[in-house]
Amino acid sequence: MPAARVEYMAPWWVVWLHSVPRLGLRLQRVDSTFNPRDENYQESLLFLGLVAAVCLGLNLVFLTAYLVCVCCCRRDSAAQTKLRRSCCVTWSAVMAGLVCCAAVGIGFYGNSETNDGVHQLIYSLGNANHTFSGIDELVSGTTQKMTVDLEQHLARLSEIFATRGDYLQTLKFLQQMASNIIAQLSGVPVWTRVSAELTELADQTGYVEYYRWLSYLLLFILDLVICFVACLGLARRSRCLLALMLCFGLLALLLSWASLAADTATAVGASDFCAAPDTFLLNMTEGQLSTEVTRYYLYCGQSMSSPFQQALTVFQRSLTAMQIQVAGLLQFAVPIFPTAKNELLRIQLLLNSSESSLQQLTAMLDCRGLHKDYMDALTGICYDGIEGLLFLGLFSLLAALAFSTMTCSGLRAWKCFTSRDRDYDDIDDDDPFNPQARRIAGHNPPRGQLHSFCSYSSGLGSQTSLQPPAQTVSNAPISEYMNQAVLFGGNPRYENTPLIGRGSPPPTYTPSMRATYLSLADEHPRHYGSEFPA
């Protein structure tokens, strides 16, 4: 007797997804019963993908509006406001990077779960296909033995036993039993078409799954690279890296919403199948297999009897009767007709081989093996597969949120970089506190007599040939200046002479701040001492 059926229970996410309302492209209600060949059902799944496309459009509108606000907002020159904005941009980028990394981790898990589920489905289809092919081979092989091989041996024995009517009756009985066996085998379904369809389904599923898995893997790598470029661009204040991040960030945003659309449609369609898989398979096999055979393999309960039981019983009885008759001929006819021994031994070997085929056929036709493959396939697609798709959908949402935030932070950082360069442009080129002037001075060495706040060097000539600047400087002791020379490799240079012994203004300031600073410096003039003769 077959074992009790392993009950299939749809998981909660299948029930939840199956309850999602279905609308067609004309906003009409569509039945949620899984029917992939129906155009209205196909439109309902396409509508779910269009919802994700609408969300992408709203996302792009939001980013465009934010870009307009960033470009048109009034600049605030307050240092405290700039510092607060800089911190906001930094922390927004950091949080977006962390969310992106978390999304990639979730995506890796979902991609692995989906891949495992699909491979379990393909493995189960392969096992079922192997069973169906084995049944067809056993049936065709046994039929070949009974119709061709046995007939040849019986024809040869008819010539040998031509003078014995009783032996000829035995040969007719063997022929009649062989016909009964062939008739019973003809009642076993031919699984050739089903096997071909399963092979095609497994091949197509494996092909699509390979490229789906590889596409998501490349998407994960792209997301991580974009996060790295964003962090590097903000850290180095590089507009080139920032522009690269913005371009590829928008590409990743488009891919995230596209993957969400595909995952949603696939998950909902698979949940419709998993909500009632037995009903769909019964409808699909109608006209190819009898309903009794399909239900036997789908439900496989103890109370259900095998539809092949009667055929297998007749097969066994006919085969046993033939073996008894052949044994009798070997015992009584061979002493009289020694030439019949070879043919009878061959018939006996053929019957033994047919008995072995009967045992294998009985095991393959049992519902337990195919029902286990069926349950494994449902587990792969309805548990691991759909669960992985849900995690991939979560990855797509988090990635879209992260790249939206990262894009906003990048736009704000670009504005901050531009404002910073404009502030430097407002400062005089000769201003010693202008970082751009210091960079230019580093690339253009001084020629002749220089009057600068920043550098007063004797590296180009003797110290006596240098003239002190007219501006007021500090009366700091010579030891403090010489300590500065040690920091510059031992050269007798007096770096930043006016700044020693007193506080200096910030490196970035407006012309009004510079005028205020110079006015305060003029109130307390300082002159060079005897340490620096003209």
C-alpha positions as CSV (number, residue, x, y, z in Angstrom):
1,M,0.0,0.0,0.0
2,P,1.3,3.5,-0.7
3,A,2.3,5.7,2.1
4,A,0.1,8.5,3.4
5,R,0.3,11.6,1.3
6,V,2.5,14.5,2.5
7,E,0.0,17.3,2.7
8,Y,0.9,20.5,0.9
9,M,0.1,23.7,2.7
10,A,0.6,27.1,1.0
11,P,2.8,29.4,3.0
12,W,1.4,32.7,4.3
13,W,3.2,34.8,1.7
14,V,1.5,32.8,-1.1
15,V,-1.9,33.5,0.4
16,W,-1.0,37.2,0.8
17,L,0.2,37.6,-2.8
18,H,-2.7,35.6,-4.2
19,S,-5.1,38.0,-2.5
20,V,-3.7,41.0,-4.3
21,P,-6.4,42.5,-6.5
22,R,-5.9,42.0,-10.2
23,L,-6.6,44.7,-12.7
24,G,-6.3,44.6,-16.5
25,L,-4.9,47.4,-18.6
26,R,-8.5,48.8,-18.8
27,L,-8.8,48.7,-15.0
28,Q,-11.3,45.8,-15.1
29,R,-11.2,43.1,-12.4
30,V,-9.4,39.9,-13.5
31,D,-9.7,36.5,-11.9
32,S,-6.6,35.5,-9.9
33,T,-6.8,31.9,-11.0
34,F,-3.5,30.9,-12.5
35,N,-4.0,30.8,-16.3
36,P,-0.9,31.9,-18.1
37,R,-2.4,31.4,-21.6
38,D,-5.2,33.8,-20.9
39,E,-4.6,37.4,-22.3
40,N,-6.5,39.1,-19.4
41,Y,-4.4,37.2,-16.9
42,Q,-1.2,38.3,-18.7
43,E,-2.4,41.9,-18.7
44,S,-3.0,41.7,-14.9
45,L,0.6,40.7,-14.3
46,L,1.8,43.4,-16.8
47,F,-0.3,46.0,-14.8
48,L,1.7,45.2,-11.7
49,G,4.9,45.9,-13.6
50,L,3.4,49.2,-14.8
51,V,2.8,50.2,-11.2
52,A,6.5,50.0,-10.6
53,A,7.1,52.1,-13.7
54,V,4.8,54.8,-12.3
55,C,6.7,54.7,-9.0
56,L,9.9,55.2,-11.0
57,G,8.4,58.2,-12.8
58,L,7.4,59.8,-9.5
59,N,10.9,59.1,-8.2
60,L,12.5,60.9,-11.1
61,V,10.0,63.8,-10.7
62,F,11.0,64.2,-7.1
63,L,14.7,64.1,-8.0
64,T,14.1,66.7,-10.7
65,A,12.3,69.0,-8.3
66,Y,15.0,68.6,-5.7
67,L,17.6,69.5,-8.4
68,V,15.6,72.7,-9.2
69,C,15.4,73.6,-5.6
70,V,19.2,73.1,-5.1
71,C,20.0,75.2,-8.1
72,C,17.6,78.0,-7.3
73,C,17.9,78.3,-3.6
74,R,19.7,81.4,-2.2
75,R,23.2,81.0,-0.9
76,D,23.8,81.6,2.8
77,S,27.3,82.8,3.5
78,A,27.0,82.1,7.3
79,A,29.8,79.8,8.3
80,Q,27.5,78.0,10.8
81,T,24.9,77.3,8.1
82,K,27.6,76.0,5.7
83,L,28.9,73.7,8.4
84,R,25.5,72.4,9.2
85,R,24.8,71.7,5.5
86,S,28.1,70.0,5.1
87,C,27.4,67.7,8.0
88,C,23.9,67.0,6.6
89,V,25.3,66.0,3.3
90,T,28.0,63.8,4.9
91,W,25.6,62.0,7.1
92,S,23.0,61.5,4.4
93,A,25.7,60.0,2.1
94,V,26.8,57.7,5.0
95,M,23.3,56.5,5.7
96,A,22.6,56.0,2.0
97,G,25.8,53.9,1.7
98,L,24.8,51.8,4.8
99,V,21.3,51.2,3.4
100,C,22.8,50.2,0.0
101,C,25.1,47.7,1.7
102,A,22.3,46.3,3.7
103,A,20.2,46.0,0.6
104,V,22.9,44.2,-1.3
105,G,23.2,41.7,1.6
106,I,19.5,41.1,1.5
107,G,19.7,40.7,-2.3
108,F,22.4,38.1,-2.0
109,Y,20.3,36.1,0.3
110,G,17.2,36.4,-1.9
111,N,19.1,35.6,-5.0
112,S,20.5,32.5,-3.4
113,E,17.1,31.4,-2.1
114,T,15.5,31.8,-5.5
115,N,18.3,30.0,-7.2
116,D,18.0,27.0,-4.7
117,G,14.3,26.8,-5.2
118,V,14.6,26.9,-9.0
119,H,17.3,24.2,-9.0
120,Q,15.1,22.0,-6.7
121,L,12.3,22.4,-9.2
122,I,14.6,21.4,-12.1
123,Y,15.9,18.5,-10.1
124,S,12.4,17.3,-9.4
125,L,11.4,17.6,-13.0
126,G,14.4,15.6,-14.0
127,N,13.5,12.8,-11.5
128,A,9.9,12.7,-12.8
129,N,11.1,12.7,-16.4
130,H,13.4,9.8,-15.6
131,T,10.5,7.9,-14.1
132,F,8.3,8.5,-17.1
133,S,11.0,7.5,-19.5
134,G,11.7,4.4,-17.5
135,I,8.0,3.4,-17.6
136,D,7.9,3.8,-21.4
137,E,11.1,1.8,-21.9
138,L,9.8,-1.1,-19.7
139,V,6.5,-1.2,-21.5
140,S,8.0,-1.0,-25.0
141,G,10.7,-3.5,-24.1
142,T,8.2,-6.1,-22.7
143,T,5.9,-5.6,-25.6
144,Q,8.8,-6.2,-28.0
145,K,9.6,-9.4,-26.2
146,M,6.1,-10.7,-26.3
147,T,5.3,-9.8,-29.9
148,V,8.5,-10.5,-31.7
149,D,10.9,-12.6,-29.7
150,L,8.3,-14.9,-28.2
151,E,6.6,-15.3,-31.6
152,Q,9.8,-16.4,-33.2
153,H,10.5,-19.1,-30.6
154,L,6.9,-20.3,-30.7
155,A,7.0,-20.6,-34.5
156,R,10.1,-22.7,-34.3
157,L,8.5,-25.0,-31.6
158,S,5.4,-25.4,-33.8
159,E,7.5,-26.9,-36.5
160,I,9.2,-29.3,-34.0
161,F,5.9,-30.3,-32.3
162,A,4.0,-30.6,-35.6
163,T,3.1,-34.3,-34.8
164,R,2.0,-33.7,-31.2
165,G,-1.4,-32.0,-30.9
166,D,-1.2,-31.7,-27.1
167,Y,2.1,-29.8,-27.3
168,L,0.7,-27.6,-30.0
169,Q,-2.2,-26.7,-27.7
170,T,0.3,-25.7,-25.1
171,L,2.0,-23.4,-27.5
172,K,-1.3,-21.8,-28.4
173,F,-1.9,-21.3,-24.7
174,L,1.5,-19.5,-24.4
175,Q,0.6,-17.3,-27.3
176,Q,-2.8,-16.5,-25.7
177,M,-1.1,-15.5,-22.4
178,A,1.3,-13.3,-24.3
179,S,-1.6,-11.5,-26.0
180,N,-3.1,-10.9,-22.5
181,I,0.1,-9.4,-21.3
182,I,0.3,-7.1,-24.3
183,A,-3.3,-6.0,-23.9
184,Q,-2.7,-5.1,-20.2
185,L,0.5,-3.1,-21.1
186,S,-1.5,-1.2,-23.7
187,G,-3.6,0.3,-20.8
188,V,-0.5,1.9,-19.3
189,P,-0.3,5.6,-20.3
190,V,2.4,6.5,-22.8
191,W,4.4,9.3,-21.2
192,T,6.5,10.3,-24.3
193,R,4.7,13.6,-24.8
194,V,4.7,14.4,-21.1
195,S,8.4,13.6,-20.9
196,A,9.2,15.8,-23.8
197,E,7.3,18.7,-22.3
198,L,9.0,18.3,-18.9
199,T,12.4,18.2,-20.6
200,E,11.7,21.4,-22.5
201,L,10.4,23.1,-19.3
202,A,13.4,22.1,-17.3
203,D,15.8,23.3,-20.1
204,Q,14.1,26.7,-20.4
205,T,13.8,27.2,-16.7
206,G,17.5,26.4,-16.2
207,Y,18.5,28.8,-19.1
208,V,16.4,31.7,-17.7
209,E,17.5,31.1,-14.1
210,Y,21.2,31.2,-15.1
211,Y,21.0,34.6,-16.7
212,R,18.6,35.9,-13.9
213,W,21.1,34.9,-11.2
214,L,24.0,36.3,-13.2
215,S,22.2,39.6,-13.8
216,Y,21.4,40.1,-10.2
217,L,25.0,39.3,-9.3
218,L,26.3,42.0,-11.6
219,L,23.7,44.4,-10.2
220,F,25.0,43.8,-6.7
221,I,28.5,44.5,-7.8
222,L,27.4,47.7,-9.6
223,D,25.7,49.0,-6.5
224,L,28.7,48.4,-4.3
225,V,31.0,50.1,-6.8
226,I,28.7,53.1,-6.9
227,C,28.7,53.4,-3.1
228,F,32.5,53.2,-3.1
229,V,32.8,55.9,-5.8
230,A,30.4,58.1,-3.9
231,C,32.4,57.8,-0.7
232,L,35.6,58.5,-2.5
233,G,34.2,61.5,-4.4
234,L,32.9,63.1,-1.2
235,A,36.1,62.4,0.7
236,R,38.4,63.8,-2.0
237,R,35.9,66.6,-3.0
238,S,36.2,65.4,-6.6
239,R,33.6,66.7,-9.0
240,C,34.7,64.1,-11.6
241,L,34.0,61.2,-9.2
242,L,30.8,62.9,-8.1
243,A,29.5,63.2,-11.6
244,L,30.4,59.6,-12.3
245,M,28.5,58.6,-9.2
246,L,25.4,60.6,-10.2
247,C,25.3,59.1,-13.7
248,F,25.7,55.5,-12.6
249,G,23.5,56.1,-9.6
250,L,20.6,57.0,-11.9
251,L,21.3,53.9,-13.9
252,A,21.2,51.8,-10.8
253,L,18.0,53.5,-9.8
254,L,16.4,52.5,-13.1
255,L,17.6,49.0,-12.8
256,S,16.3,48.7,-9.2
257,W,12.8,49.7,-10.2
258,A,12.9,47.4,-13.3
259,S,14.0,44.5,-11.1
260,L,11.2,45.3,-8.7
261,A,8.6,45.2,-11.5
262,A,9.9,41.8,-12.7
263,D,10.1,40.4,-9.2
264,T,6.6,41.5,-8.3
265,A,5.0,40.1,-11.5
266,T,6.9,36.8,-11.1
267,A,6.1,36.4,-7.4
268,V,2.4,37.1,-7.9
269,G,2.1,34.7,-10.8
270,A,3.9,32.0,-9.0
271,S,1.7,32.5,-5.9
272,D,-1.4,32.1,-8.1
273,F,0.0,28.7,-9.2
274,C,1.0,27.7,-5.6
275,A,-2.5,28.6,-4.3
276,A,-4.1,25.7,-6.2
277,P,-1.5,23.7,-8.1
278,D,-3.6,20.5,-8.2
279,T,-6.4,22.3,-10.0
280,F,-4.1,23.8,-12.6
281,L,-2.4,20.4,-13.3
282,L,-5.8,18.6,-13.6
283,N,-6.9,21.2,-16.2
284,M,-3.6,21.0,-18.1
285,T,-3.5,17.2,-18.4
286,E,-7.1,16.9,-19.4
287,G,-7.3,15.1,-22.7
288,Q,-3.7,13.7,-22.3
289,L,-4.2,11.6,-19.2
290,S,-7.3,10.2,-17.5
291,T,-8.5,12.1,-14.5
292,E,-8.1,9.0,-12.4
293,V,-4.4,8.6,-13.2
294,T,-3.7,12.3,-12.6
295,R,-5.5,12.3,-9.2
296,Y,-3.7,9.2,-8.2
297,Y,-0.3,10.8,-8.6
298,L,-1.4,14.3,-7.2
299,Y,-3.0,13.1,-4.0
300,C,-1.5,9.6,-3.5
301,G,-3.6,8.7,-0.4
302,Q,-4.0,5.4,1.3
303,S,-7.7,5.2,0.4
304,M,-6.9,5.5,-3.3
305,S,-6.2,2.4,-5.2
306,S,-3.8,2.3,-8.1
307,P,-5.5,2.5,-11.5
308,F,-2.9,0.0,-12.8
309,Q,-3.4,-2.6,-10.1
310,Q,-5.7,-4.8,-12.2
311,A,-3.4,-4.7,-15.3
312,L,-0.4,-5.5,-13.2
313,T,-2.2,-8.4,-11.5
314,V,-3.3,-9.9,-14.9
315,F,0.3,-9.4,-16.1
316,Q,1.7,-11.3,-13.1
317,R,-0.8,-14.2,-13.4
318,S,-0.3,-14.6,-17.2
319,L,3.4,-14.6,-16.8
320,T,3.3,-17.2,-14.0
321,A,1.0,-19.5,-16.1
322,M,3.5,-19.2,-19.0
323,Q,6.4,-20.1,-16.8
324,I,4.5,-23.2,-15.6
325,Q,3.8,-24.4,-19.1
326,V,7.3,-23.9,-20.2
327,A,8.6,-25.9,-17.3
328,G,6.3,-28.7,-18.2
329,L,7.5,-28.8,-21.8
330,L,11.1,-28.9,-20.6
331,Q,10.2,-31.9,-18.4
332,F,8.1,-34.0,-20.7
333,A,8.8,-32.8,-24.3
334,V,12.5,-32.4,-24.3
335,P,13.2,-36.2,-23.9
336,I,11.0,-36.8,-27.0
337,F,12.2,-33.8,-29.0
338,P,15.7,-32.9,-27.9
339,T,15.9,-30.1,-30.5
340,A,13.2,-28.2,-28.6
341,K,15.4,-27.8,-25.6
342,N,17.3,-24.7,-26.9
343,E,14.1,-22.9,-27.9
344,L,12.4,-23.7,-24.5
345,L,15.4,-22.4,-22.6
346,R,15.3,-19.2,-24.5
347,I,11.6,-18.8,-23.8
348,Q,12.2,-19.4,-20.1
349,L,15.0,-16.8,-20.1
350,L,12.6,-14.3,-21.8
351,L,9.9,-14.9,-19.2
352,N,12.3,-14.4,-16.4
353,S,13.5,-11.1,-17.9
354,S,9.8,-10.1,-18.3
355,E,9.2,-10.9,-14.6
356,S,12.1,-8.6,-13.6
357,S,10.6,-5.9,-15.9
358,L,7.2,-6.4,-14.2
359,Q,8.7,-5.7,-10.7
360,Q,10.5,-2.6,-11.9
361,L,7.3,-1.4,-13.7
362,T,5.2,-2.0,-10.5
363,A,7.7,0.2,-8.5
364,M,7.7,3.0,-11.1
365,L,4.0,3.1,-11.4
366,D,3.6,3.5,-7.7
367,C,2.5,7.0,-6.8
368,R,5.0,7.5,-3.9
369,G,8.0,8.3,-6.1
370,L,6.3,10.7,-8.5
371,H,4.3,12.3,-5.7
372,K,7.5,13.0,-3.8
373,D,9.0,14.7,-6.8
374,Y,5.8,16.7,-7.1
375,M,6.0,17.8,-3.4
376,D,9.7,18.7,-3.9
377,A,8.9,20.8,-6.9
378,L,6.2,22.7,-5.0
379,T,8.5,23.3,-2.1
380,G,11.2,24.6,-4.4
381,I,9.0,27.1,-6.2
382,C,6.4,28.0,-3.6
383,Y,8.7,28.2,-0.5
384,D,12.3,28.9,-1.5
385,G,11.5,30.5,-4.9
386,I,8.8,33.0,-3.9
387,E,10.5,33.8,-0.6
388,G,13.7,34.6,-2.5
389,L,11.7,36.9,-4.9
390,L,10.3,38.7,-1.9
391,F,13.7,39.4,-0.5
392,L,14.8,40.5,-4.0
393,G,11.9,42.9,-4.1
394,L,12.9,44.3,-0.7
395,F,16.4,44.7,-2.1
396,S,15.1,46.7,-5.0
397,L,13.1,49.0,-2.7
398,L,16.0,49.7,-0.4
399,A,18.4,50.2,-3.3
400,A,16.0,52.7,-4.9
401,L,15.7,54.6,-1.6
402,A,19.5,54.5,-1.1
403,F,20.3,55.8,-4.6
404,S,17.7,58.5,-4.4
405,T,19.2,59.7,-1.2
406,M,22.7,59.4,-2.6
407,T,21.7,61.4,-5.7
408,C,20.2,64.2,-3.5
409,S,23.4,64.2,-1.4
410,G,25.5,64.3,-4.5
411,L,23.6,67.3,-5.9
412,R,23.9,69.1,-2.6
413,A,27.6,68.3,-2.4
414,W,28.1,69.6,-5.9
415,K,26.5,72.8,-4.9
416,C,28.7,73.1,-1.8
417,F,31.9,72.5,-3.9
418,T,30.8,75.2,-6.4
419,S,30.0,77.7,-3.6
420,R,33.4,77.0,-2.1
421,D,35.2,77.7,-5.3
422,R,33.2,80.9,-5.8
423,D,34.2,82.1,-2.4
424,Y,37.9,81.6,-3.3
425,D,37.3,83.6,-6.5
426,D,36.1,86.6,-4.5
427,I,39.4,86.7,-2.5
428,D,42.4,88.6,-3.9
429,D,45.0,86.5,-5.6
430,D,47.7,88.1,-3.4
431,D,45.8,87.2,-0.2
432,P,48.1,85.0,1.8
433,F,45.1,83.2,3.3
434,N,43.6,82.1,0.0
435,P,44.2,78.4,-0.5
436,Q,44.2,78.8,-4.3
437,A,46.9,81.5,-4.0
438,R,49.0,79.1,-1.9
439,R,48.5,76.4,-4.5
440,I,49.5,78.8,-7.3
441,A,52.6,80.0,-5.4
442,G,53.6,76.4,-4.9
443,H,53.7,75.8,-8.6
444,N,55.2,79.3,-9.5
445,P,58.4,79.9,-7.4
446,P,59.1,83.5,-6.5
447,R,61.4,85.6,-8.6
448,G,63.4,88.5,-7.1
449,Q,62.1,90.4,-4.2
450,L,58.7,89.1,-2.9
451,H,56.5,90.8,-0.4
452,S,54.2,88.2,1.0
453,F,52.5,87.3,4.3
454,C,53.1,83.6,3.8
455,S,56.8,83.1,2.8
456,Y,60.0,84.9,3.4
457,S,62.8,82.7,2.2
458,S,66.5,83.0,1.7
459,G,66.7,79.8,-0.4
460,L,67.2,81.9,-3.6
461,G,70.0,84.1,-2.3
462,S,71.9,85.3,0.7
463,Q,70.0,86.4,3.7
464,T,71.5,89.9,3.6
465,S,70.0,90.5,0.1
466,L,66.5,89.9,1.3
467,Q,64.4,93.0,2.2
468,P,61.8,92.6,4.9
469,P,58.2,93.4,3.9
470,A,56.7,96.7,4.7
471,Q,53.8,95.2,6.6
472,T,53.9,94.8,10.3
473,V,55.1,91.5,11.7
474,S,55.5,89.8,15.0
475,N,58.4,90.4,17.4
476,A,58.6,86.7,18.2
477,P,62.1,85.6,19.2
478,I,64.5,84.2,16.6
479,S,64.4,80.8,18.1
480,E,60.7,80.5,17.2
481,Y,61.5,81.3,13.6
482,M,64.4,78.8,13.6
483,N,62.1,76.1,14.9
484,Q,60.1,76.7,11.8
485,A,63.2,76.2,9.7
486,V,63.7,72.8,11.2
487,L,60.2,71.8,10.1
488,F,61.1,72.7,6.6
489,G,64.1,70.3,6.2
490,G,66.7,72.5,7.9
491,N,66.7,75.3,5.3
492,P,67.0,78.8,6.8
493,R,63.4,79.8,5.8
494,Y,61.1,81.9,7.7
495,E,57.7,80.5,6.9
496,N,54.5,82.4,7.7
497,T,56.4,85.1,9.7
498,P,53.5,87.4,10.4
499,L,51.4,84.5,11.8
500,I,53.8,83.4,14.5
501,G,52.7,84.3,18.0
502,R,49.2,85.5,17.1
503,G,46.0,84.0,15.9
504,S,45.2,83.8,12.2
505,P,41.9,84.2,10.4
506,P,40.2,81.1,8.9
507,P,41.5,79.9,5.5
508,T,38.3,80.9,3.8
509,Y,36.6,84.3,4.3
510,T,34.9,87.1,2.4
511,P,36.4,90.4,1.5
512,S,34.5,92.1,4.3
513,M,36.0,89.7,6.8
514,R,39.5,90.4,5.4
515,A,39.0,94.2,5.6
516,T,37.9,93.9,9.3
517,Y,41.0,91.7,10.0
518,L,43.4,94.2,8.4
519,S,41.9,97.2,10.2
520,L,42.3,95.4,13.6
521,A,45.9,94.6,12.6
522,D,46.7,98.2,11.8
523,E,45.6,99.3,15.3
524,H,48.5,97.3,16.8
525,P,51.5,97.7,14.5
526,R,54.6,95.7,15.0
527,H,58.0,96.3,13.6
528,Y,61.0,94.2,12.9
529,G,63.6,94.2,15.5
530,S,67.3,94.1,15.2
531,E,67.1,90.4,14.4
532,F,66.1,91.2,10.8
533,P,68.4,94.0,9.4
534,A,67.4,95.5,6.1
